[in-house]
Amino acid sequence: MNIDIVCVGNIKEKYFTDAIKEYQKRLGSYANVNIIEVDEYKLLNKYSQSKVEEGMDREADVILSKINERAYVIPLCIEGKQMDSAKFAEKIEKITVDGYSDICFIIGGSNGLHNKVKLRGQLKLSFSKMTFPHQLMRVVLLEQIYRSFRILRNEPYHK
């Protein structure tokens, strides 16, 4: 299985990069995980809603160009479906049973995701009604993907 995680922005904090590397290493025996970073559109101090939309639109074009056309696409967004870890594992299993060998998760930047990215997804996923920084969300997503594979293989994992 191939899992792409397309993320807006990059990570500078060592504690996040260390956690990401650790989960990528753990996931190595279950899937090929690729993290694809795209640049966040930078706004000046004074910006309008139209500039925010313009930036999200530019980010969306780059994001969409990075998605494998055969992938099952899951954008992370606050209005998405929430599920517990067991249901998330079941969903990953169902995606593979349905014939997909590629899954693409998308994490937006500080302004979220443009609607055209959300429309490309087969499942909009939310981890909470709360908003999280994209750096932390990358770690949480990787941990939940790892947990899902452990659940699916009936392997022990702390609860």
C-alpha positions as CSV (number, residue, x, y, z in Angstrom):
1,M,0.0,0.0,0.0
2,N,1.1,3.5,-0.8
3,I,0.1,6.4,1.5
4,D,0.8,10.0,0.4
5,I,0.3,12.8,2.9
6,V,0.1,16.1,1.0
7,C,0.7,19.0,3.4
8,V,0.7,22.7,3.1
9,G,3.7,24.2,4.7
10,N,6.8,22.7,6.2
11,I,8.0,21.8,9.7
12,K,10.9,23.4,11.4
13,E,10.5,22.2,14.9
14,K,12.8,19.3,15.8
15,Y,10.3,17.7,18.1
16,F,7.7,17.4,15.3
17,T,10.3,16.2,12.8
18,D,11.5,13.6,15.2
19,A,8.0,12.3,15.9
20,I,7.2,12.2,12.1
21,K,10.4,10.3,11.4
22,E,9.6,7.8,14.2
23,Y,6.1,7.1,12.8
24,Q,7.4,6.8,9.3
25,K,9.9,4.3,10.4
26,R,7.2,2.3,12.3
27,L,4.9,2.4,9.3
28,G,7.6,1.1,7.0
29,S,6.6,-2.6,7.5
30,Y,2.9,-1.8,6.7
31,A,3.0,0.8,3.9
32,N,5.1,3.1,1.8
33,V,4.5,6.5,3.3
34,N,5.4,9.7,1.4
35,I,5.1,13.2,2.8
36,I,4.7,15.8,0.1
37,E,5.1,19.4,1.2
38,V,3.7,22.3,-0.8
39,D,4.4,25.9,-0.1
40,E,1.9,27.9,1.9
41,Y,0.8,31.0,0.2
42,K,2.2,33.9,2.2
43,L,0.1,36.9,3.0
44,L,1.3,40.3,4.0
45,N,0.3,41.9,7.3
46,K,-2.7,43.5,5.7
47,Y,-4.8,41.1,3.8
48,S,-8.4,40.8,2.7
49,Q,-10.7,37.8,2.5
50,S,-10.2,37.9,-1.3
51,K,-6.4,37.5,-0.8
52,V,-7.0,34.6,1.5
53,E,-9.2,32.9,-1.1
54,E,-6.7,33.7,-3.8
55,G,-3.9,32.0,-1.7
56,M,-6.1,29.0,-1.0
57,D,-6.9,28.7,-4.7
58,R,-3.2,28.7,-5.6
59,E,-2.4,26.1,-2.9
60,A,-5.3,24.0,-4.2
61,D,-3.9,23.9,-7.7
62,V,-0.5,22.7,-6.4
63,I,-2.1,20.2,-4.0
64,L,-4.3,18.7,-6.8
65,S,-1.3,18.4,-9.1
66,K,0.4,16.1,-6.4
67,I,-2.4,13.6,-6.1
68,N,-2.1,10.3,-7.8
69,E,-5.2,10.0,-10.0
70,R,-5.8,6.4,-8.8
71,A,-5.7,7.4,-5.1
72,Y,-8.5,7.4,-2.6
73,V,-8.3,11.0,-1.4
74,I,-9.0,12.0,2.2
75,P,-8.8,15.8,2.9
76,L,-8.7,16.6,6.6
77,C,-11.2,19.4,7.4
78,I,-13.2,20.4,10.4
79,E,-16.6,19.6,8.7
80,G,-15.5,16.1,7.9
81,K,-16.6,12.8,9.4
82,Q,-15.3,12.0,12.8
83,M,-14.6,8.4,13.8
84,D,-12.8,6.5,16.5
85,S,-9.5,4.6,15.9
86,A,-11.3,1.3,15.3
87,K,-13.6,2.8,12.7
88,F,-10.7,4.5,11.0
89,A,-8.9,1.2,10.8
90,E,-12.0,-0.4,9.3
91,K,-12.2,2.4,6.8
92,I,-8.6,1.9,5.7
93,E,-9.3,-1.8,5.3
94,K,-12.5,-1.1,3.3
95,I,-10.6,1.2,1.0
96,T,-8.1,-1.6,0.2
97,V,-10.9,-4.1,-0.2
98,D,-12.5,-1.7,-2.7
99,G,-9.4,-2.0,-4.9
100,Y,-7.4,1.0,-3.9
101,S,-3.6,0.6,-3.3
102,D,-3.0,4.3,-2.9
103,I,-4.5,6.6,-0.3
104,C,-3.8,10.3,-0.2
105,F,-4.4,12.4,2.9
106,I,-4.4,16.1,2.6
107,I,-3.6,18.6,5.4
108,G,-4.2,22.3,4.7
109,G,-2.4,25.3,5.9
110,S,-3.4,28.0,8.4
111,N,-6.3,29.1,6.3
112,G,-7.6,25.6,5.6
113,L,-8.3,23.9,2.3
114,H,-10.0,25.3,-0.8
115,N,-13.3,23.7,-1.6
116,K,-12.0,22.2,-4.9
117,V,-9.6,20.1,-2.9
118,K,-12.4,19.0,-0.6
119,L,-14.5,18.1,-3.6
120,R,-11.7,15.9,-4.9
121,G,-11.9,13.8,-1.8
122,Q,-13.9,10.6,-1.4
123,L,-14.0,11.1,2.4
124,K,-13.7,14.3,4.3
125,L,-12.1,13.5,7.7
126,S,-12.1,15.4,10.9
127,F,-10.1,14.5,14.0
128,S,-12.0,17.1,16.1
129,K,-14.2,20.2,16.0
130,M,-11.1,22.0,17.3
131,T,-8.4,23.5,15.0
132,F,-4.9,22.1,15.2
133,P,-1.7,23.5,13.7
134,H,-0.7,21.6,10.6
135,Q,2.6,20.5,12.1
136,L,0.8,18.7,15.0
137,M,-1.8,17.3,12.7
138,R,0.8,15.6,10.6
139,V,2.0,13.7,13.7
140,V,-1.5,12.9,14.9
141,L,-2.4,11.5,11.4
142,L,0.7,9.4,11.2
143,E,0.1,8.0,14.7
144,Q,-3.5,7.1,13.8
145,I,-2.5,5.4,10.5
146,Y,0.1,3.4,12.5
147,R,-2.5,2.5,15.1
148,S,-4.9,1.4,12.3
149,F,-2.4,-1.1,10.9
150,R,-1.8,-2.4,14.4
151,I,-5.5,-2.8,14.9
152,L,-6.0,-4.5,11.5
153,R,-3.3,-7.1,12.3
154,N,-4.5,-7.7,15.8
155,E,-1.1,-6.5,17.1
156,P,-0.7,-5.0,20.6
157,Y,-0.8,-1.2,21.0
158,H,-1.3,0.8,24.1
159,K,-4.8,2.1,24.7
